[in-house]
Amino acid sequence: MAELKTKKTELSVDAFIKTIPEAQKQKDAKAIITLMEKATKAKAKMWGTAIIGFGDKVLTYDSGRQLDWFVMGFSPRKQNFALYITGAVEKQQALLKKLGKHKTGKGCLYINKLEEIDVNVLNQIIAKGC
């Protein structure tokens, strides 16, 4: 079985944030870090080269395969922020309706900018994702 490429690293979260070309996106990333650190009570850590994760958990697939993963996290991509929040898409539809401009994928919440959403609603989604 192939080994998972995305693992927790010792890379600097601050240094990674500084590589984001757009100043507003850097500011938004720092705000998301603050929200997720508060909710998870865990410091931000780099997972691979482009994901910021918070906390540790073991995922167990239906097959029985297990892997180390983060409680929640996000990746500041070129187009948007991909937020990995357990249950956000499946269990928080009422809050998602109040969030503002966003998209969802399988287990992911995508937002472009914090100014396009209700940050208080995002905070509630993050808090319930722990």
N, CA, C and O atoms as CSV, one atom per row, in Angstrom:
chain,resi,resn,atom,element,x,y,z
A,1,MET,N,N,0.845,-1.180,0.000
A,1,MET,CA,C,0.000,0.000,0.000
A,1,MET,C,C,0.889,1.242,0.000
A,1,MET,O,O,1.906,1.282,0.692
A,2,ALA,N,N,0.514,2.225,-0.756
A,2,ALA,CA,C,1.304,3.456,-0.870
A,2,ALA,C,C,1.307,4.215,0.449
A,2,ALA,O,O,0.313,4.241,1.176
A,3,GLU,N,N,2.444,4.829,0.740
A,3,GLU,CA,C,2.566,5.617,1.951
A,3,GLU,C,C,1.982,7.002,1.713
A,3,GLU,O,O,2.156,7.579,0.639
A,4,LEU,N,N,1.294,7.532,2.711
A,4,LEU,CA,C,0.690,8.853,2.625
A,4,LEU,C,C,1.777,9.911,2.503
A,4,LEU,O,O,2.729,9.913,3.283
A,5,LYS,N,N,1.643,10.813,1.532
A,5,LYS,CA,C,2.642,11.855,1.312
A,5,LYS,C,C,2.462,13.037,2.260
A,5,LYS,O,O,3.436,13.698,2.620
A,6,THR,N,N,1.227,13.305,2.662
A,6,THR,CA,C,0.965,14.455,3.522
A,6,THR,C,C,1.121,14.043,4.982
A,6,THR,O,O,0.276,13.350,5.548
A,7,LYS,N,N,2.218,14.487,5.568
A,7,LYS,CA,C,2.519,14.197,6.968
A,7,LYS,C,C,2.890,15.485,7.672
A,7,LYS,O,O,3.275,16.467,7.038
A,8,LYS,N,N,2.769,15.468,8.994
A,8,LYS,CA,C,3.184,16.625,9.787
A,8,LYS,C,C,4.680,16.824,9.618
A,8,LYS,O,O,5.454,15.867,9.639
A,9,THR,N,N,5.077,18.080,9.448
A,9,THR,CA,C,6.487,18.412,9.243
A,9,THR,C,C,6.932,19.431,10.284
A,9,THR,O,O,6.127,19.908,11.083
A,10,GLU,N,N,8.194,19.753,10.267
A,10,GLU,CA,C,8.748,20.786,11.143
A,10,GLU,C,C,8.877,22.118,10.410
A,10,GLU,O,O,9.484,23.051,10.935
A,11,LEU,N,N,8.315,22.220,9.204
A,11,LEU,CA,C,8.373,23.477,8.460
A,11,LEU,C,C,7.654,24.579,9.237
A,11,LEU,O,O,6.736,24.295,10.007
A,12,SER,N,N,8.057,25.808,9.044
A,12,SER,CA,C,7.492,26.946,9.756
A,12,SER,C,C,6.183,27.415,9.116
A,12,SER,O,O,6.126,27.694,7.919
A,13,VAL,N,N,5.139,27.495,9.938
A,13,VAL,CA,C,3.861,28.017,9.464
A,13,VAL,C,C,4.030,29.488,9.079
A,13,VAL,O,O,3.533,29.916,8.037
A,14,ASP,N,N,4.725,30.261,9.913
A,14,ASP,CA,C,4.924,31.687,9.621
A,14,ASP,C,C,5.662,31.893,8.300
A,14,ASP,O,O,5.288,32.750,7.499
A,15,ALA,N,N,6.702,31.107,8.081
A,15,ALA,CA,C,7.454,31.226,6.816
A,15,ALA,C,C,6.561,30.870,5.630
A,15,ALA,O,O,6.637,31.513,4.583
A,16,PHE,N,N,5.718,29.855,5.785
A,16,PHE,CA,C,4.795,29.466,4.714
A,16,PHE,C,C,3.817,30.604,4.415
A,16,PHE,O,O,3.575,30.928,3.252
A,17,ILE,N,N,3.258,31.208,5.460
A,17,ILE,CA,C,2.304,32.306,5.270
A,17,ILE,C,C,2.966,33.456,4.499
A,17,ILE,O,O,2.331,34.088,3.655
A,18,LYS,N,N,4.225,33.719,4.788
A,18,LYS,CA,C,4.942,34.807,4.112
A,18,LYS,C,C,5.160,34.541,2.628
A,18,LYS,O,O,5.448,35.469,1.872
A,19,THR,N,N,5.025,33.278,2.198
A,19,THR,CA,C,5.179,32.970,0.769
A,19,THR,C,C,3.911,33.238,-0.033
A,19,THR,O,O,3.933,33.209,-1.264
A,20,ILE,N,N,2.804,33.500,0.663
A,20,ILE,CA,C,1.547,33.804,-0.034
A,20,ILE,C,C,1.687,35.191,-0.650
A,20,ILE,O,O,1.921,36.162,0.069
A,21,PRO,N,N,1.545,35.300,-1.987
A,21,PRO,CA,C,1.844,36.565,-2.652
A,21,PRO,C,C,0.917,37.729,-2.300
A,21,PRO,O,O,1.353,38.880,-2.316
A,22,GLU,N,N,-0.325,37.462,-1.991
A,22,GLU,CA,C,-1.299,38.529,-1.764
A,22,GLU,C,C,-1.391,38.867,-0.275
A,22,GLU,O,O,-1.629,37.980,0.546
A,23,ALA,N,N,-1.206,40.138,0.079
A,23,ALA,CA,C,-1.213,40.578,1.482
A,23,ALA,C,C,-2.535,40.267,2.182
A,23,ALA,O,O,-2.534,39.837,3.336
A,24,GLN,N,N,-3.665,40.479,1.499
A,24,GLN,CA,C,-4.967,40.218,2.120
A,24,GLN,C,C,-5.143,38.727,2.394
A,24,GLN,O,O,-5.717,38.345,3.414
A,25,LYS,N,N,-4.655,37.894,1.496
A,25,LYS,CA,C,-4.756,36.448,1.686
A,25,LYS,C,C,-3.901,36.022,2.893
A,25,LYS,O,O,-4.290,35.130,3.646
A,26,GLN,N,N,-2.739,36.661,3.070
A,26,GLN,CA,C,-1.917,36.396,4.253
A,26,GLN,C,C,-2.682,36.761,5.524
A,26,GLN,O,O,-2.685,36.004,6.495
A,27,LYS,N,N,-3.323,37.917,5.508
A,27,LYS,CA,C,-4.103,38.388,6.662
A,27,LYS,C,C,-5.256,37.423,6.956
A,27,LYS,O,O,-5.503,37.083,8.113
A,28,ASP,N,N,-5.955,36.984,5.914
A,28,ASP,CA,C,-7.053,36.032,6.087
A,28,ASP,C,C,-6.544,34.704,6.649
A,28,ASP,O,O,-7.185,34.108,7.514
A,29,ALA,N,N,-5.389,34.240,6.155
A,29,ALA,CA,C,-4.809,32.980,6.636
A,29,ALA,C,C,-4.495,33.087,8.125
A,29,ALA,O,O,-4.758,32.152,8.882
A,30,LYS,N,N,-3.937,34.216,8.549
A,30,LYS,CA,C,-3.628,34.415,9.973
A,30,LYS,C,C,-4.902,34.422,10.811
A,30,LYS,O,O,-4.912,33.909,11.930
A,31,ALA,N,N,-5.976,34.999,10.277
A,31,ALA,CA,C,-7.258,35.024,11.000
A,31,ALA,C,C,-7.828,33.608,11.132
A,31,ALA,O,O,-8.354,33.249,12.185
A,32,ILE,N,N,-7.726,32.811,10.074
A,32,ILE,CA,C,-8.211,31.426,10.126
A,32,ILE,C,C,-7.380,30.631,11.128
A,32,ILE,O,O,-7.927,29.816,11.872
A,33,ILE,N,N,-6.075,30.855,11.158
A,33,ILE,CA,C,-5.215,30.192,12.140
A,33,ILE,C,C,-5.703,30.507,13.552
A,33,ILE,O,O,-5.812,29.605,14.383
A,34,THR,N,N,-5.993,31.760,13.826
A,34,THR,CA,C,-6.468,32.162,15.150
A,34,THR,C,C,-7.762,31.434,15.510
A,34,THR,O,O,-7.901,30.929,16.624
A,35,LEU,N,N,-8.708,31.378,14.570
A,35,LEU,CA,C,-9.987,30.694,14.825
A,35,LEU,C,C,-9.785,29.201,15.106
A,35,LEU,O,O,-10.380,28.647,16.030
A,36,MET,N,N,-8.939,28.560,14.296
A,36,MET,CA,C,-8.754,27.116,14.437
A,36,MET,C,C,-7.924,26.763,15.673
A,36,MET,O,O,-8.168,25.740,16.313
A,37,GLU,N,N,-6.947,27.606,16.008
A,37,GLU,CA,C,-6.173,27.345,17.229
A,37,GLU,C,C,-7.064,27.471,18.459
A,37,GLU,O,O,-6.959,26.676,19.392
A,38,LYS,N,N,-7.935,28.464,18.457
A,38,LYS,CA,C,-8.854,28.653,19.592
A,38,LYS,C,C,-9.796,27.460,19.726
A,38,LYS,O,O,-10.018,26.965,20.831
A,39,ALA,N,N,-10.346,27.001,18.617
A,39,ALA,CA,C,-11.312,25.896,18.650
A,39,ALA,C,C,-10.663,24.571,19.035
A,39,ALA,O,O,-11.228,23.805,19.816
A,40,THR,N,N,-9.485,24.301,18.493
A,40,THR,CA,C,-8.844,23.002,18.724
A,40,THR,C,C,-7.927,22.997,19.946
A,40,THR,O,O,-7.540,21.939,20.442
A,41,LYS,N,N,-7.586,24.200,20.425
A,41,LYS,CA,C,-6.611,24.335,21.514
A,41,LYS,C,C,-5.278,23.678,21.142
A,41,LYS,O,O,-4.577,23.127,21.991
A,42,ALA,N,N,-4.953,23.754,19.849
A,42,ALA,CA,C,-3.708,23.176,19.323
A,42,ALA,C,C,-3.022,24.209,18.436
A,42,ALA,O,O,-3.685,24.976,17.738
A,43,LYS,N,N,-1.710,24.224,18.466
A,43,LYS,CA,C,-0.930,25.139,17.636
A,43,LYS,C,C,-0.934,24.681,16.183
A,43,LYS,O,O,-1.013,23.487,15.895
A,44,ALA,N,N,-0.848,25.634,15.289
A,44,ALA,CA,C,-0.781,25.347,13.853
A,44,ALA,C,C,0.526,24.632,13.531
A,44,ALA,O,O,1.590,25.014,14.016
A,45,LYS,N,N,0.434,23.597,12.711
A,45,LYS,CA,C,1.601,22.843,12.239
A,45,LYS,C,C,1.455,22.640,10.740
A,45,LYS,O,O,0.344,22.523,10.222
A,46,MET,N,N,2.579,22.599,10.054
A,46,MET,CA,C,2.548,22.316,8.617
A,46,MET,C,C,2.382,20.819,8.395
A,46,MET,O,O,3.009,20.001,9.069
A,47,TRP,N,N,1.538,20.483,7.450
A,47,TRP,CA,C,1.335,19.108,6.996
A,47,TRP,C,C,1.694,19.111,5.523
A,47,TRP,O,O,1.002,19.728,4.712
A,48,GLY,N,N,2.756,18.434,5.179
A,48,GLY,CA,C,3.263,18.528,3.820
A,48,GLY,C,C,3.791,19.938,3.613
A,48,GLY,O,O,4.281,20.573,4.547
A,49,THR,N,N,3.687,20.416,2.389
A,49,THR,CA,C,4.235,21.741,2.090
A,49,THR,C,C,3.177,22.831,1.967
A,49,THR,O,O,3.526,24.003,1.825
A,50,ALA,N,N,1.873,22.470,2.020
A,50,ALA,CA,C,0.864,23.493,1.742
A,50,ALA,C,C,-0.394,23.404,2.599
A,50,ALA,O,O,-1.358,24.121,2.333
A,51,ILE,N,N,-0.415,22.551,3.614
A,51,ILE,CA,C,-1.590,22.438,4.481
A,51,ILE,C,C,-1.173,22.808,5.902
A,51,ILE,O,O,-0.138,22.365,6.401
A,52,ILE,N,N,-2.004,23.629,6.537
A,52,ILE,CA,C,-1.800,23.987,7.931
A,52,ILE,C,C,-2.836,23.205,8.733
A,52,ILE,O,O,-4.040,23.372,8.536
A,53,GLY,N,N,-2.361,22.355,9.636
A,53,GLY,CA,C,-3.248,21.500,10.417
A,53,GLY,C,C,-3.172,21.823,11.895
A,53,GLY,O,O,-2.211,22.424,12.376
A,54,PHE,N,N,-4.219,21.407,12.607
A,54,PHE,CA,C,-4.352,21.680,14.039
A,54,PHE,C,C,-4.757,20.399,14.753
A,54,PHE,O,O,-5.742,19.758,14.386
A,55,GLY,N,N,-3.996,20.035,15.768
A,55,GLY,CA,C,-4.314,18.849,16.543
A,55,GLY,C,C,-3.931,17.581,15.804
A,55,GLY,O,O,-3.500,17.612,14.651
A,56,ASP,N,N,-4.100,16.463,16.502
A,56,ASP,CA,C,-3.755,15.147,15.949
A,56,ASP,C,C,-4.888,14.169,16.209
A,56,ASP,O,O,-5.512,14.184,17.271
A,57,LYS,N,N,-5.141,13.327,15.231
A,57,LYS,CA,C,-6.096,12.233,15.408
A,57,LYS,C,C,-5.701,11.099,14.489
A,57,LYS,O,O,-4.902,11.278,13.570
A,58,VAL,N,N,-6.262,9.940,14.740
A,58,VAL,CA,C,-6.031,8.783,13.887
A,58,VAL,C,C,-7.297,8.546,13.080
A,58,VAL,O,O,-8.376,8.365,13.643
A,59,LEU,N,N,-7.161,8.546,11.758
A,59,LEU,CA,C,-8.284,8.217,10.871
A,59,LEU,C,C,-8.287,6.726,10.625
A,59,LEU,O,O,-7.238,6.127,10.386
A,60,THR,N,N,-9.461,6.124,10.683
A,60,THR,CA,C,-9.587,4.705,10.382
A,60,THR,C,C,-10.583,4.552,9.237
A,60,THR,O,O,-11.750,4.925,9.358
A,61,TYR,N,N,-10.112,4.007,8.146
A,61,TYR,CA,C,-10.964,3.761,6.978
A,61,TYR,C,C,-11.788,2.497,7.189
A,61,TYR,O,O,-11.493,1.694,8.074
A,62,ASP,N,N,-12.826,2.327,6.366
A,62,ASP,CA,C,-13.661,1.125,6.427
A,62,ASP,C,C,-12.828,-0.136,6.256
A,62,ASP,O,O,-13.167,-1.189,6.797
A,63,SER,N,N,-11.741,-0.030,5.505
A,63,SER,CA,C,-10.869,-1.179,5.260
A,63,SER,C,C,-10.048,-1.557,6.493
A,63,SER,O,O,-9.432,-2.622,6.537
A,64,GLY,N,N,-10.047,-0.663,7.502
A,64,GLY,CA,C,-9.247,-0.893,8.692
A,64,GLY,C,C,-7.921,-0.153,8.663
A,64,GLY,O,O,-7.233,-0.064,9.680
A,65,ARG,N,N,-7.562,0.374,7.510
A,65,ARG,CA,C,-6.313,1.138,7.394
A,65,ARG,C,C,-6.399,2.379,8.277
A,65,ARG,O,O,-7.430,3.050,8.324
A,66,GLN,N,N,-5.313,2.673,8.970
A,66,GLN,CA,C,-5.270,3.831,9.842
A,66,GLN,C,C,-4.145,4.759,9.409
A,66,GLN,O,O,-3.129,4.323,8.867
A,67,LEU,N,N,-4.349,6.056,9.662
A,67,LEU,CA,C,-3.287,7.008,9.387
A,67,LEU,C,C,-3.403,8.179,10.334
A,67,LEU,O,O,-4.487,8.509,10.816
A,68,ASP,N,N,-2.261,8.803,10.593
A,68,ASP,CA,C,-2.220,10.001,11.429
A,68,ASP,C,C,-2.679,11.183,10.589
A,68,ASP,O,O,-2.276,11.327,9.435
A,69,TRP,N,N,-3.518,12.024,11.170
A,69,TRP,CA,C,-4.067,13.164,10.464
A,69,TRP,C,C,-4.291,14.289,11.462
A,69,TRP,O,O,-3.999,14.133,12.648
A,70,PHE,N,N,-4.803,15.415,10.997
A,70,PHE,CA,C,-5.082,16.554,11.872
A,70,PHE,C,C,-6.572,16.613,12.182
A,70,PHE,O,O,-7.391,16.055,11.452
A,71,VAL,N,N,-6.914,17.296,13.271
A,71,VAL,CA,C,-8.318,17.450,13.665
A,71,VAL,C,C,-9.039,18.330,12.654
A,71,VAL,O,O,-10.147,18.010,12.224
A,72,MET,N,N,-8.415,19.427,12.280
A,72,MET,CA,C,-8.921,20.294,11.216
A,72,MET,C,C,-7.755,21.067,10.641
A,72,MET,O,O,-6.686,21.144,11.246
A,73,GLY,N,N,-7.969,21.642,9.466
A,73,GLY,CA,C,-6.885,22.379,8.846
A,73,GLY,C,C,-7.377,23.146,7.632
A,73,GLY,O,O,-8.568,23.165,7.321
A,74,PHE,N,N,-6.425,23.779,6.953
A,74,PHE,CA,C,-6.778,24.506,5.739
A,74,PHE,C,C,-5.542,24.675,4.866
A,74,PHE,O,O,-4.405,24.532,5.316
A,75,SER,N,N,-5.805,24.982,3.616
A,75,SER,CA,C,-4.738,25.259,2.665
A,75,SER,C,C,-5.080,26.543,1.921
A,75,SER,O,O,-6.129,26.629,1.283
A,76,PRO,N,N,-4.206,27.539,1.997
A,76,PRO,CA,C,-4.439,28.782,1.254
A,76,PRO,C,C,-3.999,28.603,-0.196
A,76,PRO,O,O,-2.853,28.880,-0.550
A,77,ARG,N,N,-4.915,28.143,-1.016
A,77,ARG,CA,C,-4.602,27.900,-2.422
A,77,ARG,C,C,-4.658,29.195,-3.218
A,77,ARG,O,O,-5.122,30.223,-2.724
A,78,LYS,N,N,-4.188,29.133,-4.437
A,78,LYS,CA,C,-4.157,30.330,-5.293
A,78,LYS,C,C,-5.565,30.902,-5.477
A,78,LYS,O,O,-5.770,32.109,-5.345
A,79,GLN,N,N,-6.532,30.033,-5.782
A,79,GLN,CA,C,-7.896,30.490,-6.047
A,79,GLN,C,C,-8.705,30.751,-4.787
A,79,GLN,O,O,-9.495,31.694,-4.746
A,80,ASN,N,N,-8.518,29.923,-3.750
A,80,ASN,CA,C,-9.375,30.005,-2.573
A,80,ASN,C,C,-8.694,29.353,-1.372
A,80,ASN,O,O,-7.573,28.853,-1.461
A,81,PHE,N,N,-9.396,29.375,-0.268
A,81,PHE,CA,C,-8.978,28.634,0.916
A,81,PHE,C,C,-9.772,27.337,0.940
A,81,PHE,O,O,-10.998,27.355,0.831
A,82,ALA,N,N,-9.086,26.225,1.080
A,82,ALA,CA,C,-9.745,24.932,1.260
A,82,ALA,C,C,-9.685,24.623,2.753
A,82,ALA,O,O,-8.603,24.445,3.313
A,83,LEU,N,N,-10.848,24.561,3.392
A,83,LEU,CA,C,-10.917,24.284,4.819
A,83,LEU,C,C,-11.342,22.843,5.024
A,83,LEU,O,O,-12.348,22.392,4.476
A,84,TYR,N,N,-10.565,22.130,5.819
A,84,TYR,CA,C,-10.836,20.727,6.121
A,84,TYR,C,C,-11.386,20.666,7.536
A,84,TYR,O,O,-10.634,20.631,8.510
A,85,ILE,N,N,-12.727,20.653,7.634
A,85,ILE,CA,C,-13.399,20.682,8.929
A,85,ILE,C,C,-14.354,19.489,8.984
A,85,ILE,O,O,-15.329,19.434,8.233
A,86,THR,N,N,-14.076,18.551,9.859
A,86,THR,CA,C,-14.879,17.335,9.960
A,86,THR,C,C,-16.351,17.670,10.169
A,86,THR,O,O,-16.696,18.426,11.078
A,87,GLY,N,N,-17.205,17.117,9.341
A,87,GLY,CA,C,-18.646,17.274,9.479
A,87,GLY,C,C,-19.208,18.592,8.987
A,87,GLY,O,O,-20.426,18.770,9.008
A,88,ALA,N,N,-18.381,19.522,8.545
A,88,ALA,CA,C,-18.884,20.840,8.133
A,88,ALA,C,C,-19.854,20.729,6.970
A,88,ALA,O,O,-20.901,21.376,6.969
A,89,VAL,N,N,-19.519,19.922,5.991
A,89,VAL,CA,C,-20.356,19.805,4.801
A,89,VAL,C,C,-21.600,18.960,5.097
A,89,VAL,O,O,-22.710,19.325,4.709
A,90,GLU,N,N,-21.410,17.837,5.781
A,90,GLU,CA,C,-22.508,16.904,6.009
A,90,GLU,C,C,-23.476,17.357,7.099
A,90,GLU,O,O,-24.689,17.215,6.946
A,91,LYS,N,N,-22.952,17.900,8.196
A,91,LYS,CA,C,-23.770,18.108,9.387
A,91,LYS,C,C,-24.123,19.558,9.684
A,91,LYS,O,O,-24.892,19.818,10.609
A,92,GLN,N,N,-23.591,20.500,8.937
A,92,GLN,CA,C,-23.801,21.895,9.291
A,92,GLN,C,C,-24.463,22.698,8.178
A,92,GLN,O,O,-24.114,23.855,7.946
A,93,GLN,N,N,-25.412,22.084,7.498
A,93,GLN,CA,C,-26.076,22.739,6.374
A,93,GLN,C,C,-26.771,24.036,6.775
A,93,GLN,O,O,-26.760,25.000,6.009
A,94,ALA,N,N,-27.377,24.077,7.968
A,94,ALA,CA,C,-28.073,25.297,8.403
A,94,ALA,C,C,-27.091,26.457,8.538
A,94,ALA,O,O,-27.399,27.578,8.136
A,95,LEU,N,N,-25.917,26.196,9.100
A,95,LEU,CA,C,-24.909,27.252,9.223
A,95,LEU,C,C,-24.326,27.626,7.862
A,95,LEU,O,O,-24.070,28.802,7.600
A,96,LEU,N,N,-24.118,26.643,7.001
A,96,LEU,CA,C,-23.574,26.937,5.673
A,96,LEU,C,C,-24.485,27.879,4.895
A,96,LEU,O,O,-24.005,28.701,4.115
A,97,LYS,N,N,-25.804,27.766,5.102
A,97,LYS,CA,C,-26.750,28.647,4.420
A,97,LYS,C,C,-26.574,30.102,4.854
A,97,LYS,O,O,-26.899,31.020,4.101
A,98,LYS,N,N,-26.059,30.312,6.068
A,98,LYS,CA,C,-25.863,31.656,6.606
A,98,LYS,C,C,-24.448,32.182,6.366
A,98,LYS,O,O,-24.172,33.354,6.621
A,99,LEU,N,N,-23.557,31.331,5.880
A,99,LEU,CA,C,-22.135,31.660,5.800
A,99,LEU,C,C,-21.808,32.781,4.819
A,99,LEU,O,O,-20.975,33.641,5.108
A,100,GLY,N,N,-22.453,32.771,3.678
A,100,GLY,CA,C,-22.088,33.716,2.617
A,100,GLY,C,C,-21.494,32.947,1.455
A,100,GLY,O,O,-21.736,31.749,1.309
A,101,LYS,N,N,-20.716,33.630,0.629
A,101,LYS,CA,C,-20.179,33.038,-0.599
A,101,LYS,C,C,-19.186,31.913,-0.283
A,101,LYS,O,O,-18.132,32.145,0.309
A,102,HIS,N,N,-19.541,30.712,-0.683
A,102,HIS,CA,C,-18.680,29.551,-0.465
A,102,HIS,C,C,-19.076,28.428,-1.417
A,102,HIS,O,O,-20.117,28.487,-2.072
A,103,LYS,N,N,-18.236,27.416,-1.481
A,103,LYS,CA,C,-18.528,26.178,-2.202
A,103,LYS,C,C,-18.145,25.036,-1.279
A,103,LYS,O,O,-17.378,25.211,-0.332
A,104,THR,N,N,-18.685,23.877,-1.569
A,104,THR,CA,C,-18.316,22.700,-0.788
A,104,THR,C,C,-17.909,21.576,-1.730
A,104,THR,O,O,-18.355,21.507,-2.875
A,105,GLY,N,N,-17.073,20.720,-1.230
A,105,GLY,CA,C,-16.668,19.508,-1.918
A,105,GLY,C,C,-16.776,18.381,-0.915
A,105,GLY,O,O,-17.307,18.579,0.177
A,106,LYS,N,N,-16.298,17.233,-1.251
A,106,LYS,CA,C,-16.371,16.104,-0.327
A,106,LYS,C,C,-15.504,16.394,0.905
A,106,LYS,O,O,-14.282,16.255,0.868
A,107,GLY,N,N,-16.151,16.790,1.971
A,107,GLY,CA,C,-15.446,17.058,3.212
A,107,GLY,C,C,-14.705,18.380,3.266
A,107,GLY,O,O,-14.020,18.651,4.253
A,108,CYS,N,N,-14.820,19.218,2.234
A,108,CYS,CA,C,-14.100,20.494,2.204
A,108,CYS,C,C,-15.065,21.658,2.051
A,108,CYS,O,O,-16.118,21.554,1.421
A,109,LEU,N,N,-14.666,22.763,2.649
A,109,LEU,CA,C,-15.381,24.019,2.514
A,109,LEU,C,C,-14.416,24.981,1.834
A,109,LEU,O,O,-13.281,25.144,2.281
A,110,TYR,N,N,-14.860,25.615,0.761
A,110,TYR,CA,C,-14.014,26.530,-0.001
A,110,TYR,C,C,-14.547,27.947,0.120
A,110,TYR,O,O,-15.721,28.205,-0.145
A,111,ILE,N,N,-13.673,28.862,0.523
A,111,ILE,CA,C,-14.030,30.279,0.563
A,111,ILE,C,C,-12.933,31.061,-0.152
A,111,ILE,O,O,-11.767,30.667,-0.136
A,112,ASN,N,N,-13.312,32.161,-0.774
A,112,ASN,CA,C,-12.332,32.980,-1.478
A,112,ASN,C,C,-11.649,33.962,-0.539
A,112,ASN,O,O,-10.421,34.023,-0.479
A,113,LYS,N,N,-12.453,34.734,0.195
A,113,LYS,CA,C,-11.948,35.781,1.083
A,113,LYS,C,C,-12.849,35.852,2.308
A,113,LYS,O,O,-14.045,35.576,2.219
A,114,LEU,N,N,-12.285,36.217,3.437
A,114,LEU,CA,C,-13.099,36.349,4.644
A,114,LEU,C,C,-14.126,37.468,4.511
A,114,LEU,O,O,-15.192,37.403,5.124
A,115,GLU,N,N,-13.820,38.494,3.716
A,115,GLU,CA,C,-14.767,39.603,3.552
A,115,GLU,C,C,-16.045,39.174,2.827
A,115,GLU,O,O,-17.039,39.900,2.858
A,116,GLU,N,N,-16.034,38.009,2.178
A,116,GLU,CA,C,-17.217,37.528,1.444
A,116,GLU,C,C,-18.102,36.619,2.286
A,116,GLU,O,O,-19.130,36.136,1.812
A,117,ILE,N,N,-17.702,36.385,3.535
A,117,ILE,CA,C,-18.488,35.493,4.392
A,117,ILE,C,C,-18.736,36.153,5.742
A,117,ILE,O,O,-18.160,37.195,6.056
A,118,ASP,N,N,-19.601,35.529,6.534
A,118,ASP,CA,C,-19.841,35.951,7.908
A,118,ASP,C,C,-18.853,35.181,8.790
A,118,ASP,O,O,-19.016,33.980,9.005
A,119,VAL,N,N,-17.836,35.871,9.296
A,119,VAL,CA,C,-16.777,35.227,10.074
A,119,VAL,C,C,-17.330,34.623,11.366
A,119,VAL,O,O,-16.810,33.615,11.843
A,120,ASN,N,N,-18.375,35.222,11.936
A,120,ASN,CA,C,-18.984,34.651,13.137
A,120,ASN,C,C,-19.600,33.282,12.846
A,120,ASN,O,O,-19.520,32.370,13.668
A,121,VAL,N,N,-20.212,33.149,11.674
A,121,VAL,CA,C,-20.776,31.858,11.269
A,121,VAL,C,C,-19.645,30.863,11.021
A,121,VAL,O,O,-19.747,29.703,11.422
A,122,LEU,N,N,-18.570,31.298,10.367
A,122,LEU,CA,C,-17.417,30.419,10.159
A,122,LEU,C,C,-16.866,29.951,11.500
A,122,LEU,O,O,-16.515,28.781,11.648
A,123,ASN,N,N,-16.788,30.833,12.460
A,123,ASN,CA,C,-16.304,30.480,13.787
A,123,ASN,C,C,-17.179,29.386,14.404
A,123,ASN,O,O,-16.661,28.463,15.033
A,124,GLN,N,N,-18.483,29.481,14.231
A,124,GLN,CA,C,-19.395,28.448,14.744
A,124,GLN,C,C,-19.164,27.107,14.040
A,124,GLN,O,O,-19.170,26.055,14.681
A,125,ILE,N,N,-18.964,27.151,12.735
A,125,ILE,CA,C,-18.702,25.927,11.965
A,125,ILE,C,C,-17.421,25.288,12.448
A,125,ILE,O,O,-17.370,24.075,12.653
A,126,ILE,N,N,-16.382,26.091,12.634
A,126,ILE,CA,C,-15.089,25.582,13.108
A,126,ILE,C,C,-15.243,24.982,14.507
A,126,ILE,O,O,-14.742,23.890,14.774
A,127,ALA,N,N,-15.935,25.693,15.397
A,127,ALA,CA,C,-16.107,25.206,16.766
A,127,ALA,C,C,-16.837,23.857,16.806
A,127,ALA,O,O,-16.508,22.998,17.624
A,128,LYS,N,N,-17.814,23.675,15.933
A,128,LYS,CA,C,-18.562,22.416,15.890
A,128,LYS,C,C,-17.793,21.313,15.192
A,128,LYS,O,O,-18.151,20.140,15.300
A,129,GLY,N,N,-16.734,21.680,14.473
A,129,GLY,CA,C,-15.933,20.688,13.740
A,129,GLY,C,C,-14.909,19.975,14.584
A,129,GLY,O,O,-14.261,19.042,14.110
A,130,CYS,N,N,-14.745,20.392,15.831
A,130,CYS,CA,C,-13.736,19.769,16.703
A,130,CYS,C,C,-14.217,18.427,17.243
A,130,CYS,O,O,-13.496,17.767,17.992
